[in-house]
Amino acid sequence: MPDFTDDLKPLYDGQATLAAERDRSAINVGELSKHLLSRDGFLERQKRVVNVLQSEKLFSKRQQANLSRPERYYLGLARAKKLRRLVHDHKWNHQDYHMADYLVDEMSPYHLQMSMFVTTIREQGDEAQRNHWLPQIEAWKIIGAYAQTEQGHGSNVRGLELQARWDPKKKEFELHSPTLTASKWWNGALGRTATHAIVVAQLLLPQIQTPSIDAADDAEPKYVSHGPHPFVVRIRDQDTHQPLPGIVVGDIGPKYGYTSMDNGYMLFNHFRVPHAAMLARYSRVDPETSAFQRTGSSAVVYGSLTNVRANIIMHARLVLARAVTIAVRYCSIRRQFKDRDALDTESIPETVVLDYPTVMIRVLPLLATTFALHYTGEAMYELYRRSRESIEGGDFGSLAELHSTSSGLKSLCTMYAADGIEICRRAMGGHGFGGGSGLVQINADYLSKPTVEGDNWMITQQVSNYLIKKMTAAVEEPHMESKDALSDHFRRYLKQRTTARPQEVITSNGTIDDTALVEAFKWRAATLSYQAYQQRIVQKQRWNTLLISLHKLSRAYSESILVTNFHSALQNSPLSEPTRSTMRDLFHLYALHTIDSDARTFQTTGALSAVVLDAIPDRVLDIMTQKVRPHAVKLVDSWAIPDYLLDSALGRYDGKVYEELFQKAHRENPLNRVTFNVDWRSSEIVKGDKDSEARILAKL
């Protein structure tokens, strides 16, 4: 209904404010967007697909925050099915489909189908298994889940309790959950959606025994575990969609985020699967002799996790970019308080929030971090691609580096993104807490990332173990020719360890030495690696007593990767001025702010002097205020995030922040369409509805 509020305008014009912000920067947004997002036609595909989604009412996001958790699953499944029909109607390819999934921005009940489910079968199934399963997956005749994590074990995959016992007589595997904690748990799409699952279980084979005169022919053989292995298992009836006999499966219930995803539990009671169920590209059980046979590295069983971690790293930049885009645009429009040092406070407007150093220091380093994440995400994409090519060719030598790098970067990048979303929310004050911020769902959903696919504190042990092994090899064989950059760096470090001087990252004339910045990060990581080698290998200290320092080592090494990749990308940059110079400013901001956040280790490792460290806070403030702040709005524009994906009143491209906030509250909030009976003496909840309390009670 129209009312007098239709004619009211905000005190400050957000549209004009953002226009002025864009006018004062000479950054070429189109050029930078193509530089960041040109791979695989990302920008063209995004524009094409978002137009289709916005034309379909089912994909409207205007009311989804007001739905209950069961309703969100119904909506999620309806959208998942509709996306499959759109693929058919518009002749979309896999990349178009993934783009649509990204833009809809909810964890689809179909999500695991084209990620961990198909990836595991493609990478770990033998030729016959791939030929059997992949056509069914690609035709969506079956819907898959990935069931690894259990109620009792998550990160410790070797500790999984579900058993896959080989029956040499029937030539079948028997899946059995011997304990309650053997229940599969948290597995996406498992609860109500999936027809099939990759089920990871302990492979138990009969121990081959020497024949004995006294042994009975029907004696129960002793079984030996050969570690966790993946099996493809049908879990629901094709026609009824009910669980098969011997399987208990369901949804685990409400959780922090992922309201549209049916994360599930599942237990098996002596459930039989055929010999062909075990994925057999790299390991198999001989059906005639019951002998275990392995080809290649045992680490390939974690290949799907490595793939997911690589994708998480590449996705982190886009997630953080969304939060930073909202924060930069809103804080450029929002005004609070007048400059207390101004000569005439009556005639000046209130200060733009983003101009306060206390806001800048929270938001602008995160803006720089989005670009640091971008270049490392691209490097991770190349590392994974090269490693898969080597593995496909039978060379497993790159697995250790891939596993280590993906583990360390997954930990660091998801921490950056998850913490960054919350930092942006707080930087926006009260409105950041509201539904109009656009951060409620992304904050809740992304909170899982530091935990899933390897807890961020746990998986850093894998990085540290890798670095200790590399340092040990460098110490024991100092003159051996290095086969990779890390080994070469460690050997050079050992030669210079007692004579090197701290890096002068800020020169005598005040300029920043980019190469010295990179070397400072690499020196810190090498020194911490050497200290870990001394503690573990030389002094034989217990592993668990070192876990905190090992986590810091992993973070230092991963930060050196981000700085190195960012610096490498600046060399021979194709960008024009002033964009090229601004990118260098962002590199300086990321590197210096990271140093200032952990100045102690840079000093104690001899990477930087106290004099340099004392000078860094002022340089950070100068870079933020003079170099980055004038371009902030255009820099976030370069991420080309459509309003449909942002779903944020505060982060709208056109700056109509307050108009949209009021629209959502006054005209679209369903609670405001109901008149309530607030008299405590009456059980009536809604005016004129005598049964309203009964309906509430029925839901409890």
C-alpha positions in Angstrom: 0.0 0.0 0.0 1.3 3.5 -0.9 2.0 5.8 2.0 3.8 9.0 2.9 7.2 7.2 3.0 7.1 6.8 -0.8 8.3 10.4 -1.1 11.1 10.4 1.5 14.8 10.5 0.4 18.0 9.7 2.3 19.9 12.6 3.8 23.0 11.6 1.7 22.6 10.4 -1.9 24.3 7.0 -2.1 24.0 7.0 -5.9 25.8 10.3 -6.3 28.4 9.3 -3.7 29.4 6.1 -5.5 29.4 8.0 -8.8 31.8 10.5 -7.3 34.0 7.7 -5.9 34.3 6.2 -9.4 34.9 9.5 -11.1 38.0 10.3 -9.0 39.8 7.0 -9.9 41.4 6.4 -13.3 41.4 2.6 -12.8 40.3 0.8 -15.9 37.7 -1.5 -14.4 37.0 -3.4 -17.6 40.7 -4.1 -18.2 41.2 -5.3 -14.6 38.1 -7.5 -14.6 39.3 -9.2 -17.8 42.8 -9.6 -16.2 41.3 -11.3 -13.1 38.4 -13.3 -14.6 39.0 -14.0 -18.3 39.9 -17.7 -17.9 37.3 -20.0 -19.5 35.1 -17.0 -20.5 34.1 -16.3 -16.9 32.7 -12.8 -17.5 30.7 -13.5 -20.6 29.3 -16.7 -19.1 28.4 -14.9 -15.8 26.5 -12.2 -17.7 24.7 -14.8 -19.9 23.7 -17.1 -17.1 22.6 -14.4 -14.6 20.1 -13.1 -17.1 18.5 -16.5 -17.4 18.3 -16.9 -13.6 16.8 -13.5 -13.0 14.0 -14.3 -15.4 13.0 -17.4 -13.4 10.9 -16.7 -10.3 12.2 -19.9 -8.6 15.6 -18.2 -8.3 14.4 -15.0 -6.7 16.2 -14.3 -3.5 13.9 -11.7 -2.1 12.1 -13.9 0.4 14.4 -16.9 0.9 15.8 -15.6 4.3 12.3 -15.8 5.7 12.0 -19.5 5.0 12.4 -22.3 7.6 15.2 -24.8 7.4 12.9 -27.6 5.9 11.5 -25.1 3.4 15.0 -24.1 2.4 15.7 -27.8 1.5 12.5 -28.0 -0.5 13.5 -24.8 -2.3 17.1 -26.1 -2.8 15.9 -29.3 -4.3 13.4 -27.5 -6.5 16.2 -25.2 -7.7 18.6 -28.0 -8.3 16.1 -29.8 -10.5 15.2 -26.6 -12.3 18.9 -26.0 -13.0 19.1 -29.4 -14.7 16.2 -28.5 -16.9 17.8 -25.2 -17.8 20.9 -27.0 -18.8 18.8 -29.0 -21.3 16.7 -26.0 -22.4 19.7 -23.6 -23.0 22.2 -26.3 -24.0 24.5 -25.3 -21.2 27.8 -27.1 -20.8 29.4 -28.1 -17.4 31.0 -24.7 -17.0 27.6 -22.9 -17.6 26.0 -25.2 -15.0 28.8 -24.5 -12.4 28.3 -20.8 -13.1 24.6 -21.0 -12.4 25.3 -23.0 -9.2 27.8 -20.2 -8.1 25.3 -17.4 -8.8 22.4 -19.1 -7.1 24.7 -19.2 -4.1 23.3 -21.9 -2.0 24.7 -25.4 -1.2 22.6 -27.4 -3.7 21.5 -30.9 -2.8 23.0 -31.9 -6.1 26.4 -30.2 -5.3 28.4 -33.4 -4.6 27.2 -35.0 -7.9 29.6 -33.0 -10.1 32.3 -32.4 -7.5 33.5 -35.1 -5.2 31.3 -37.9 -6.4 32.2 -37.7 -10.1 35.8 -36.7 -9.4 36.5 -39.7 -7.2 35.1 -42.1 -9.8 36.9 -40.4 -12.6 40.3 -40.3 -10.8 40.2 -43.5 -8.8 38.0 -45.9 -10.8 39.6 -48.3 -13.3 38.6 -48.2 -17.0 35.6 -50.6 -16.6 34.3 -48.6 -13.6 34.6 -45.3 -15.4 32.8 -46.7 -18.4 30.0 -48.0 -16.2 29.5 -45.1 -13.9 30.4 -41.9 -15.7 27.7 -42.0 -18.3 25.1 -42.5 -15.6 26.4 -39.6 -13.6 26.6 -37.3 -16.6 23.1 -38.2 -17.6 21.9 -37.7 -14.0 20.4 -41.1 -13.9 21.9 -41.4 -10.4 22.6 -38.8 -7.7 25.8 -39.1 -5.7 27.2 -38.2 -2.3 30.7 -38.6 -0.8 30.6 -40.5 2.5 33.9 -40.3 4.3 33.6 -38.4 7.6 32.1 -40.3 10.5 30.5 -39.3 13.8 33.7 -40.4 15.6 36.4 -39.5 13.0 36.7 -36.6 10.6 40.2 -35.4 9.9 41.8 -38.7 11.0 40.8 -40.7 7.9 42.9 -43.6 8.9 40.8 -43.9 12.1 37.5 -44.5 10.2 35.5 -47.3 11.8 33.2 -48.5 9.0 34.4 -51.9 7.8 34.5 -53.4 4.3 35.2 -57.1 5.0 36.1 -59.2 2.0 34.2 -62.5 1.7 36.5 -64.8 -0.4 33.7 -67.4 -0.7 31.0 -65.2 -2.1 33.5 -62.8 -3.6 31.7 -59.8 -2.1 32.5 -57.0 0.4 30.4 -56.7 3.5 30.0 -53.2 4.8 29.3 -53.0 8.5 29.2 -50.3 11.1 30.5 -52.0 14.3 29.9 -49.0 16.6 27.6 -46.0 16.8 30.5 -43.7 16.0 31.1 -45.6 12.8 28.0 -43.8 11.5 28.8 -41.7 8.4 28.1 -38.1 9.4 28.0 -34.6 7.8 28.1 -36.1 4.3 26.4 -33.6 1.9 23.4 -34.9 -0.2 23.4 -38.1 1.8 20.4 -37.3 4.1 17.5 -37.2 1.7 18.8 -36.8 -1.9 21.5 -39.3 -3.0 20.8 -42.6 -4.7 24.5 -43.6 -4.5 27.5 -42.7 -2.5 31.2 -43.1 -2.5 31.6 -44.9 0.8 35.1 -44.8 2.4 35.7 -47.8 4.7 38.5 -49.8 6.2 39.4 -52.6 3.8 39.7 -55.8 5.8 41.2 -58.9 4.0 41.7 -62.4 5.4 45.2 -62.9 6.5 47.1 -65.4 4.3 48.1 -68.2 6.7 50.4 -71.1 6.3 48.4 -74.4 6.1 48.4 -76.3 9.4 47.5 -79.9 10.1 45.5 -78.9 13.2 43.7 -76.0 11.5 40.0 -76.7 10.8 38.8 -76.2 7.3 35.9 -73.9 8.4 37.9 -71.9 10.9 37.2 -68.2 10.7 40.1 -66.4 9.1 41.9 -63.5 10.8 41.4 -60.2 9.1 43.9 -57.5 8.5 43.2 -53.8 7.7 44.7 -52.3 4.6 43.5 -48.8 5.4 40.6 -46.8 4.1 39.4 -47.4 0.5 36.5 -45.9 -1.5 33.5 -48.0 -2.7 30.6 -47.0 -5.0 27.4 -48.1 -3.3 23.7 -47.8 -4.1 22.0 -46.7 -0.9 18.4 -46.1 -2.0 15.9 -48.0 -4.1 15.6 -46.8 -7.6 11.8 -46.7 -7.6 10.8 -45.9 -4.0 13.9 -43.9 -3.0 13.7 -45.6 0.3 16.9 -46.9 2.0 18.0 -50.4 1.0 17.6 -53.1 3.6 20.7 -53.0 5.9 21.1 -49.3 5.6 19.9 -46.6 8.0 20.3 -43.1 6.5 18.9 -39.6 7.1 19.4 -35.9 7.6 21.4 -34.8 10.7 19.3 -31.7 11.3 19.9 -28.0 11.7 23.4 -26.5 11.5 25.2 -23.2 11.3 24.7 -22.8 7.5 24.0 -24.9 4.4 20.2 -24.7 5.1 19.4 -26.1 1.7 21.8 -29.1 1.9 20.8 -32.4 3.5 24.0 -33.3 5.3 23.4 -36.9 6.4 24.2 -39.8 8.6 24.4 -43.5 7.5 25.1 -46.9 9.1 25.4 -50.3 7.6 24.3 -53.7 9.0 26.3 -56.4 7.2 25.4 -54.9 3.8 26.8 -56.7 0.8 28.3 -55.1 -2.3 30.0 -56.7 -5.3 33.7 -56.9 -5.9 33.3 -54.2 -8.6 32.2 -51.7 -5.9 35.7 -51.0 -4.7 37.4 -48.4 -6.9 40.3 -50.2 -8.4 42.5 -47.8 -10.4 45.3 -47.8 -7.9 44.5 -50.7 -5.6 42.4 -53.8 -5.9 41.6 -57.2 -4.3 42.3 -60.2 -6.4 39.0 -62.1 -6.4 40.6 -65.4 -6.7 43.5 -65.2 -4.2 42.1 -62.4 -1.9 45.5 -60.7 -2.3 45.8 -56.9 -2.0 47.4 -55.3 -5.0 48.5 -51.6 -5.2 49.6 -49.6 -8.2 51.2 -46.2 -7.5 51.1 -44.1 -4.3 48.7 -44.9 -1.4 48.1 -41.1 -1.2 45.9 -41.2 -4.3 43.0 -42.4 -2.0 43.0 -38.7 -0.8 42.9 -37.4 -4.4 39.3 -36.2 -4.2 40.1 -34.3 -1.0 43.1 -32.6 -2.7 40.9 -31.7 -5.6 38.3 -30.1 -3.3 41.0 -28.3 -1.4 42.4 -26.9 -4.6 38.9 -25.6 -5.5 38.4 -24.2 -2.1 41.6 -22.2 -2.5 40.5 -20.8 -5.9 37.0 -20.0 -4.6 38.3 -18.1 -1.5 39.2 -15.0 -3.5 35.6 -14.7 -4.8 34.0 -15.2 -1.4 36.2 -12.6 0.3 35.8 -10.3 -2.7 32.0 -10.3 -2.1 32.3 -9.3 1.5 34.9 -6.6 0.7 32.8 -5.3 -2.1 29.8 -4.8 0.2 32.0 -3.2 2.9 33.8 -0.8 0.6 30.7 0.4 -1.2 28.6 0.8 2.0 31.4 2.4 4.0 32.0 4.8 1.1 28.3 5.9 1.4 27.8 5.8 5.2 28.7 9.0 7.1 29.1 9.3 10.8 30.3 12.3 12.9 32.0 15.5 11.7 35.8 16.1 11.8 36.4 17.3 15.3 39.5 19.3 14.0 37.6 21.1 11.3 37.5 24.9 11.6 33.8 25.2 10.6 31.9 22.0 11.7 28.5 23.5 10.9 29.1 23.8 7.1 30.8 20.4 6.5 29.1 17.1 6.1 29.7 14.1 8.3 32.8 12.1 7.6 32.7 9.1 5.2 33.2 6.0 7.4 35.8 4.5 5.0 37.9 7.6 5.6 38.5 6.7 9.2 41.8 4.9 9.6 40.1 2.5 12.1 37.8 1.4 9.3 40.5 1.4 6.6 42.8 -0.8 8.6 40.1 -3.5 8.8 38.8 -3.3 5.2 41.6 -2.2 2.8 44.1 -4.9 3.8 41.3 -7.4 3.1 40.9 -5.7 -0.3 44.6 -6.3 -1.0 44.2 -9.9 0.2 41.6 -10.6 -2.4 44.2 -10.0 -5.1 46.8 -12.0 -3.2 44.4 -14.9 -3.1 43.6 -14.5 -6.8 47.2 -15.0 -7.9 47.8 -17.9 -5.6 44.5 -19.5 -6.7 45.7 -19.3 -10.3 49.0 -20.8 -9.3 47.2 -23.6 -7.4 45.1 -24.3 -10.5 48.2 -24.8 -12.6 49.9 -26.9 -9.9 46.9 -29.2 -9.7 46.6 -29.5 -13.5 50.3 -30.4 -13.9 50.1 -32.9 -11.0 47.1 -34.6 -12.4 48.8 -34.9 -15.8 51.9 -36.5 -14.1 49.7 -38.9 -12.1 47.7 -39.9 -15.2 51.1 -40.7 -16.8 52.1 -42.9 -13.9 54.4 -40.4 -12.2 53.4 -39.9 -8.5 56.4 -37.7 -7.6 54.3 -34.5 -7.5 51.8 -35.8 -5.0 53.7 -34.8 -1.9 54.1 -31.2 -3.0 50.4 -31.0 -4.2 49.2 -32.5 -0.9 51.3 -30.2 1.2 50.7 -27.1 -0.7 46.9 -27.6 -0.9 46.8 -28.4 2.8 48.7 -25.3 3.9 46.9 -22.9 1.5 43.5 -24.4 2.3 44.1 -23.6 5.9 45.4 -20.0 5.3 43.0 -19.0 2.5 39.8 -20.2 4.3 41.0 -18.5 7.5 41.5 -15.2 5.5 38.0 -15.5 3.9 36.1 -16.7 7.0 37.7 -14.1 9.3 37.5 -11.5 6.6 33.7 -11.8 6.2 33.2 -11.2 9.9 35.7 -8.3 9.9 33.7 -6.7 7.1 30.5 -7.2 8.9 31.8 -5.6 12.1 33.3 -2.7 10.1 29.8 -1.8 8.8 28.4 -1.3 12.3 24.8 -2.0 13.1 23.5 -2.5 9.5 26.2 -5.1 9.0 24.3 -7.3 11.5 21.0 -7.0 9.5 19.6 -9.2 6.8 20.1 -6.5 4.3 23.9 -6.7 4.6 24.1 -9.7 2.3 26.5 -11.3 4.7 24.2 -13.5 6.8 24.1 -16.5 4.5 27.6 -16.2 3.2 28.9 -15.8 6.8 27.0 -18.9 8.0 27.8 -21.0 5.0 31.5 -20.2 4.8 32.1 -20.9 8.5 32.3 -24.5 7.6 35.3 -24.1 5.3 38.0 -23.9 8.0 36.7 -27.2 9.3 35.6 -29.3 6.3 38.1 -31.2 4.0 40.6 -31.1 6.8 40.5 -29.0 10.0 42.7 -25.9 9.5 44.8 -26.7 12.5 45.1 -30.4 11.8 46.1 -30.3 8.2 49.0 -27.9 8.8 50.8 -30.8 10.3 51.1 -32.2 6.8 52.8 -29.1 5.6 55.2 -29.0 8.5 56.1 -32.7 8.0 56.8 -32.0 4.3 59.0 -29.0 5.2 60.9 -31.0 7.9 61.6 -33.8 5.3 62.8 -31.2 2.8 65.1 -29.5 5.3 66.5 -32.8 6.5 67.4 -33.7 3.0 69.1 -30.3 2.5 71.1 -30.7 5.7 72.2 -34.3 5.0 73.0 -33.7 1.3 74.0 -30.1 1.0 75.8 -30.5 -2.3 73.2 -32.5 -4.1 71.5 -30.9 -7.1 68.1 -29.6 -6.1 65.1 -31.0 -8.1 62.7 -28.2 -7.0 62.7 -24.6 -6.0 62.0 -25.3 -2.3 65.0 -27.7 -2.0 67.2 -25.1 -3.7 66.0 -22.4 -1.4 66.7 -24.5 1.7 70.2 -25.4 0.6 71.0 -21.7 -0.1 69.5 -20.8 3.3 71.9 -23.3 5.0 74.9 -21.7 3.3 73.9 -18.2 4.4 72.2 -19.0 7.7 75.0 -17.7 9.9 76.1 -14.7 7.8 72.9 -13.2 6.3 71.7 -9.8 7.4 68.1 -8.7 7.8 66.4 -7.5 4.6 66.1 -3.8 4.1 62.6 -3.8 2.7 62.3 0.0 3.2 65.4 1.6 1.7 67.3 4.6 2.9 65.4 6.9 0.5 62.0 5.6 1.7 61.1 3.3 -1.2 59.9 -0.3 -0.8 62.2 -3.0 -2.2 59.8 -5.6 -3.6 62.5 -8.3 -3.9 63.6 -7.8 -0.4 60.0 -8.2 0.8 59.7 -11.6 -0.9 63.1 -12.7 0.5 62.0 -11.7 4.0 59.0 -14.0 3.8 61.0 -16.9 2.4 63.8 -16.4 5.0 61.3 -16.5 7.9 59.7 -19.7 6.5 63.2 -21.3 6.0 64.3 -20.4 9.5 61.2 -21.8 11.1 61.6 -24.9 9.0 65.2 -25.3 10.2 64.1 -24.8 13.8 61.4 -27.5 13.4 64.1 -29.8 11.9 66.3 -29.2 14.9 63.5 -29.8 17.4 62.1 -32.9 15.8 65.0 -34.6 14.0 68.0 -33.6 16.1 66.5 -33.1 19.6 63.8 -35.8 19.1 61.1 -33.7 20.7 57.6 -35.3 20.8 55.4 -34.3 17.8 52.4 -33.3 20.0 54.6 -30.8 21.9 55.5 -29.1 18.6 52.0 -28.7 17.2 51.5 -25.0 17.9 54.9 -24.0 16.5 54.3 -26.3 13.5 51.0 -24.6 12.8 52.9 -21.2 12.8 55.4 -22.8 10.4 52.7 -23.8 8.0 51.2 -20.4 8.1 54.5 -18.7 7.5 55.3 -21.0 4.5 51.8 -20.4 3.0 52.1 -16.6 3.4 55.5 -16.8 1.6 53.7 -18.6 -1.3 51.1 -15.8 -1.5 53.7 -13.1 -1.4 55.9 -14.8 -4.0 52.9 -15.4 -6.4 51.7 -11.9 -6.0 55.2 -10.5 -6.7 55.6 -12.8 -9.7 52.3 -11.6 -11.2 53.5 -8.0 -11.1 56.5 -8.8 -13.3 55.7 -7.9 -17.0 52.1 -7.1 -16.0 49.8 -6.5 -19.0 47.9 -3.9 -17.1 48.0 -0.2 -18.0 48.7 2.7 -15.7 47.5 3.6 -13.1 46.2 0.1 -12.6 49.6 -1.5 -12.7 51.0 0.8 -10.0 47.9 0.4 -7.9 48.4 -3.4 -8.0 51.9 -2.9 -6.7 50.5 -0.8 -3.9 48.1 -3.6 -3.1 51.1 -6.0 -3.0 52.9 -3.7 -0.6 49.8 -3.4 1.6 49.2 -7.1 1.8 52.9 -7.9 2.5 53.5 -5.1 5.0 50.2 -5.6 6.9 51.0 -9.3 7.1 54.4 -8.5 8.5 53.0 -6.1 11.0 50.5 -8.7 12.2 53.3 -11.1 13.1 56.3 -8.8 13.5 57.9 -10.9 16.2 58.7 -13.9 14.0 60.2 -11.7 11.3 62.5 -10.2 13.9 63.4 -13.4 15.8 64.2 -15.3 12.6 66.4 -12.4 11.4 64.3 -11.7 8.4 63.8 -8.0 9.3 65.3 -5.6 11.8 63.5 -3.8 14.6 64.1 -0.5 12.8 62.3 -1.6 9.7 59.5 -3.2 11.7 59.0 0.1 13.6 58.6 1.9 10.3 56.0 -0.4 8.8 52.8 0.8 10.6 53.3 4.4 9.2 53.9 3.0 5.7 50.8 0.9 5.9 48.7 3.9 6.9 50.3 6.0 4.0 49.6 3.3 1.4 46.0 2.9 2.6 45.2 6.6 2.7 47.2 7.9 -0.3 47.4 5.0 -2.7 44.5 2.5 -2.2 41.6 4.5 -0.7 41.1 6.7 -3.8 40.6 3.6 -5.9 38.8 1.4 -3.5 35.3 1.4 -5.1 36.7 0.8 -8.6 38.9 -2.0 -7.3 36.0 -3.9 -5.9 34.0 -3.1 -9.1 36.7 -5.0 -11.0 35.6 -8.3 -9.4 32.4 -7.9 -11.5 30.1 -9.3 -8.8 26.5 -8.9 -10.0 23.9 -7.5 -7.6 22.0 -10.8 -8.0 24.9 -12.7 -6.4 25.7 -10.0 -3.7 22.0 -10.0 -2.6 22.9 -7.0 -0.5 21.1 -3.7 0.2 24.4 -2.3 1.5 26.5 -3.4 -1.4 24.3 -2.5 -4.4 26.2 -1.2 -7.4 24.0 1.8 -7.7 24.4 2.9 -4.1 20.7 3.0 -3.2 21.5 1.6 0.2 18.9 3.2 2.4 16.1 3.0 -0.1 16.6 -0.8 -0.5 16.9 -1.3 3.3 13.5 0.4 3.8 12.0 -1.5 0.9 13.0 -4.9 2.4 11.7 -3.9 5.9 8.5 -2.0 5.1 7.2 -3.6 1.9 8.6 -7.1 1.7 8.9 -8.4 5.3 6.1 -11.0 5.7 5.9 -10.4 9.4 4.6 -6.9 8.8 1.6 -8.3 6.9 0.2 -10.0 10.0 -1.6 -8.4 12.9 -0.9 -10.1 16.2 -2.8 -10.4 19.5 -0.3 -9.3 22.1 -2.7 -9.5 25.1 -1.2 -12.1 27.5 -4.6 -13.2 28.8 -5.5 -14.6 25.4 -4.0 -17.8 23.7 -4.8 -16.3 20.3 -1.5 -15.4 18.6 -2.8 -13.9 15.3 -5.8 -11.6 15.4 -8.9 -13.5 14.3 -7.2 -16.9 14.2 -8.3 -19.0 17.1 -6.1 -22.0 16.0 -2.8 -20.1 15.7 -1.4 -21.4 19.0 -2.4 -25.0 18.1 -0.5 -24.8 14.9 2.6 -23.6 16.7 2.3 -26.4 19.2 2.0 -29.0 16.4 5.5 -28.0 15.2 7.2 -28.5 18.5 
